[in-house]
């Protein structure tokens, strides 16, 4: 039997695991799940000849290597910074690797070693990156094959709440790693191309530069630029494109309110606050405001952010989070970002009956026969339960399907890849459609 080693089994792993178990006959294999804490998995899965659960410290070279060397395929669902460790073990023991994460510069530097080992590293197989590549490349290829020339491509994805579970003024709860949400947009200027002009947005302005987007049946959204859009010109074969823009979706009003955290400095993760455990939510906010013994924290914040007296919506969002209450933080040696995450997790946690929703939207503008055409393509996926969330479904399924293809030798091109080849995206999209993940296309002009 072929053996799959799944490294890490966090909140987005449930659908991946279920698929691999359910379809094991198709690839004639078994699964070993290795994580530092597998006890929670024992409530959902029973060990047998198809499934092993192993408690392991995968950062430890000896423990990781002992598991990798017996595998036919490794799937890494560890935090992205640990993929490089798994990758190095896969090279040493000549084992194929699949991940849902972006190809980092560290990972890219392994290209020659991966090719020399004759193995495949297939990355960016989640939702974003992942399904965005699969669906966009399909349409881009179809336009090119029909004689069209792409002038502009924009794509946005958001992990949000299903309308029936959208019950708070932020229209948001955590549907994936909260730390990643708090730190989103940091690490350098966001870059994209607009009408032939390079554009850059520094972090302190990112959440005030939004795009308005409407999706039939689901209403309005706002999009913010995401990371480096420019690198996808060469990946997609769009070197001459005039507009290339990748972004993240939120509901209207979210970004303006989040910008308050950015301007205050609450998302900074670069230093530790003295005696952080003794702070309350109120005194935490007050740390970042000018000293004035006569003004309340609320009034100082309004002045600092230049909020108008009638700017009630933003202020109510902050108040709803209990930011001005004397609730003890209780976290030692915490950064501002860690405390903010702690505050948000109290109110943005998915309740038992809450359902999340993944929304993806592409815009294609292309020229054909000297006429411009515009096409929109959108996907909306709702979660089924706390376990089978839309996030788990859209992250887990493409990764699971691609893993099955690798085990069945349906893709054999060695090296480091993302899923933009027709031989990859066609079968994955076809199977995703079987599981209810489909796109609606709308011709605008």
N, C-alpha and C positions, 0 to 999 in steps of 0.2 A: 504493500500500500504506500501511496505517496503521503508524505507528512508535511502539513502546514504548521509553521510556528507563528502564532499571533503574539507579538510583543506589545503588551499593554491592552487593557480592556476597560477604557473609560466610558463616559456616558453616551458616546456615539457608536459604541461597538455592538449593541444588542442585535440590530438587524443584520449586520455583517456576520456575526456568529450564527444566527438562526439560518441564514442563507447557506452558509458553508456546511452546516450540519444537514440541512434538508436536501441539499444537492450533492452530497458526498459520493453518491453512486456515479454521477456524471464525470467526476475526476478521479474516482477510486482512491480516496484518501482519508486521512484522519487529521484531527486538529489537536495541537498542544497550545494551551493558552498560558502564557507566563506573565505574571504581574506581581508587584510587591504585595498586593492584597487581593487574593482570589476568593476569600471567604464569602463575600457578597454574591459571587457567581454561583456558589453552591446552592443557593436558594432557587436559582432558575435552571441550573443544568446538573445533570447526573453524570458522573464519570463512567465511561465504559470503553469498549475497544475503539470507538470513534473519537472519544474526547478525553483529554487529560488536562487537569488544572494543576499548575505548578506555581508555588510561591517562590519568586526569584528577584534578586536585585540585578536588573539588567544593565546597570551602569558598571557593575563588576565584570571585568574582562573574562575571568575564568568561568563564572556562572553563565554569562551570555554565550561565550564560545562553545561551551558544552552543549547548549541547546541548539545553536545555529548549525553546528557541524553535522547533525543528524537530520536536518530538514531538507525538503525538496523546494520549498518556497517559504520565505519570511515575509510577513505582513507587519509593518511597524505602525502601531497606533499610539506610540509614545509621544510625549511633547516633542515638538519639531527639533529642539536643540539636541536631542539624543539620537536622532536618525543617523547621524554621522558615525556614531559608535556601532550601531547595528550594521550600517553599510560596510564598515571596515571588516567586520567579522564575516559578512557575506562574501566579500572579495577573497578573504583568506581561504574560505571553504567552498568557494565557487557555487554560491546559492543565489537564485534570483530573489529580488526584493520588490515589494509593492508598498507604496505609501499614499496617503491622501494629501500630503503637504507640498508646499512650494519647493521647487528645486533651489536650494540655497547655493551660495557661491562655494561653500565647502563641499557640498555634494557634487557640484559641477566639476570641481577640480579632480574628481575621481574618475572622470570619463575614460582616460587612457587605461587605467588599471581595470576598470569594469570590462572594457573591450578585450583586453589581454586575457582576462579570466574567462571570456566567452559567455558572460552572463548578462542578464537584463535587470536594470533598475527602472521600474515604471512608476512615475510619481504623478502628483496632482490629479488624483483619482477620487476626489471627494465631491462636494457640491460646488464650491468656489474656493480654490480651483478644482475643476473636475467636470461636472455636468455643463458648466459654462463653456469649457473647451469643446466638449462633444457636440453640443447643440449649435454653437456658433460656427464651428468649422464645417459642419454639415451644410448650413445655409450659405456660407461663404463659398464653398466648393460648388454648390449648385448654381449660384449666381455666375461664378467664373465659367463654369461649363456651358451656361446658356448665353455666353458672350457679354456678360455685364462686367463693369469695372468698378470696384469698390472705392467710394470716395470718403465714406465716414462709417465708423463702427463704434457704437457705445453699448456697454453692458453693465448691468447693476444687479446685485443680489442682496437679499436681506433675510436674516433669521428673525422672525417676528412672532406675534401672537395671532392665532386664528380670531376672526371677528367675535365669535361667541365667548372667547376667553379674554377679550380686550377690555379690562375693567378698571384700569388705573389711568391717571392723567398723563403719564408718560407714553401710554400705548406700547409698553415694552416690558418684558421680563427676560431673565437670562435663559437662553435656550442652548447655549454652548459655554465654553470656558469663560467664567466671569473675568478672570485676569486679562484675557485677550481683549475683551470688550473695553475694559478700563484703559488699557495701554494702546488701543487702536489709533493709528495715525502717527505714532511717534517713531523716531528713528530716521529723521531726514525729511526733506521736502517731498511732497507728492508731485509726480511728474506725469504730464499727458500732452497730447497734441490736439490743437483746436484750430480748424481752418488754416492749416499749414504753419501755425505758430506754436512754438514750444511754450508750455505753461507750467508754472511751478506754484505750489501753495504751501507756505510754511505752516507748521503745526498750529501756531497760535491763531491762524486765520481759517483753518480747514473747515471748521463747523459753521462758518458763516458764509461759505461759498457752496450753495446747494443748487441742485437741478430739480425742477418739478416734473413728476412722472405720474401718469394716470393709467391704470389697468382696468379694463372693463370688468365690472362685477365685484371689484375689490377696492375701488376708490383711489384716493390720492396718496402719493408717497413723495419723499424728498431723497435725493441722492447726493452723496458726498464722494469726492475722488478717493481712489484707493491705491496706495503704493505706487509702483512704477508701471504705468501703462505702456511706456515706450518700448519695453523689451518684447512685447507681444507682436510688434510689427514684423520682426524677422521670424518669430515662431509661427505666425499665421501666414507668412509670405505676403505681407502688406507693406512693403518698404516705401511705396509711393502714396500711401493713404494720407488724406488731409486731416482727418480727425480720428483719434484713437483714445478712448476714454473708458476706463474701468472704475466702477464705483460700488458703494454700499448703500442699501436702502433702509430708510427709517420712515416712520409716520410723521406728517407735518408737525412742527413744533419741537420735536425731540432735539434736533441739532442745535437750535438756538439755546435751549435750556442746558444741553451738555456743554456748550461753549462757556457757560458760567463756571463750570468746574475747571475748565482749561485756563480761563483768565485768572481765577483765584489761585491756581497752582495745585489743586487737589489731585490731579492725575500724575504728579511727579513721582517717579519711583527711584530716584537717584540718591536720596539721603534719608537718614532715620531721624525721627522726631524724638527729642529727649522726653523721657517719662511719658511715653505715648499711652501706656496702660492707664494712666491717671486722667487722661482727657475725657471729656464728654463730647457728644456730637457738636454741641453748641460751642464749647471752648476750642474744639478742633477748627471749626470754621473761623472763629475769631482770631486764630493764630495768623491768618493771612490778610487780615484787615488792619487799616491804620488805627493807631491808638487814639481813642477819644472816650474819656471816662463818662461823658454826658450823653452819648448816643448808644442806643441798643445795637446788638449784633445785626438785627434785621435792617435797621436804618443805615448802618455803616455799609452793609452789603449792597443795599439799593444805590447808595451814593457811589460806591466803588465800581459797580457795574453800569452806572449811568442809566438805571432803570427809571422809566417814567412812572408817575404816581398811578396811572391807569394800566400799567403793564402787569396785570393781575395774573395772567395765565402762567408766565414763567415763574413768578414768585410762588404761586400755589404749587407748582411742580416741586420746587425745593422744599416748601413747607410740608408737603405730603410725605416726603422721605424722612421726616423728623429731624431735619438738619439743625433746627433751633431748639431742640429738646436737650435736657440734661441727662442723657442716657450714656452710661459709662462705655467707653471704647473697650477697655480691658485687653488690649493686645500689646505685648512688650516689643520694643525695638521695631516699631512699624514705620514704614514709609507713608507719605501722604496717600499714595495710590492704594496701598493695602488697607488703610483705614476707610477710604472712600468705598472700596470693594466691600468691606465688612458692612458699611451702612447700606449700600445698595442691595446686598444679598438678603437683608431682612425683609425688604418690600418687593424685590424682583424675583423671588423664588417661585417656580411653577407649583401651583397647588395640585392636589391629586387629580382633579377632573379637568385641569387646564389642557388645552391643545395648542401646540405651536404651529407655525406656518412658515414655509420657505417660499419666497417670491423671487423670481428671476425675470429679467426683462432685457431684451436686446433690441437695438435699433440699427438697421442697415440702410445706408443711402448709397445708391449705385447708379452709374450711367450706362445706358444701353440705347443704341441707335440715336446718340446725341440727346437723349432725354433723361432727366433725373427721375429716379424712382425711390420710394421710401417704404420699407417693410419693417413691421414690429413683430417680435416673437416673444411670448411670455409663458412662464410656467408657474403654477401655484400648487403646492403640496401641503396638505394639512396632516398633523400628527394624529395617531389613533389613540395613544395613551401615554402615560408618563414614561413607559419603557420604549414603546414604538413611536418615538417622536418623529416629526418631519425631518429634523436634523439628522437623527440616527438613520433614517431611511435614505435620505439623499446623499449622506456621506458613506454609508455602509454598502449600499447596493452596487454603485459603480466599481468600488474597490473589490467587492466580492466577485462580481462578474468577470472583471479583468483577471483576478487571481485564478479563477477557473480556466480562463483562456490560456494563461501562462502554464498551468499544470498540464493542460491538454495540448501544449505546443502549437497553439493557434497563432501565436506571435513569437517569432524566433530571432528578431533583429537585436543583436547584442548592443550594449551601450546604455546611456541614460536618456530616457524618453519621457515625454508628456503625451496624453492621448489625443493627438491631432491627426493621426493617420486614419484613412478610411477603413482600413482593415481592423482598426480598434473601435472607432466611434460608431460604425454602422451596427455591428452585433450588440454592442452595449446599449445603444439607444433603442434598438428593437426589443431587447429584454426589459429595459426600464419601462417601456410602454406597456408591456405585459403586467408590470407591477403598478400601473396607474400613474407613472411619471411621464407626462407628455407636454408638448408645447402647442400653443395656439398661435397661428400666424394671422396678421392683419395687414392688408395692403393699404397704405395711407395715400400714396400717389403713384 
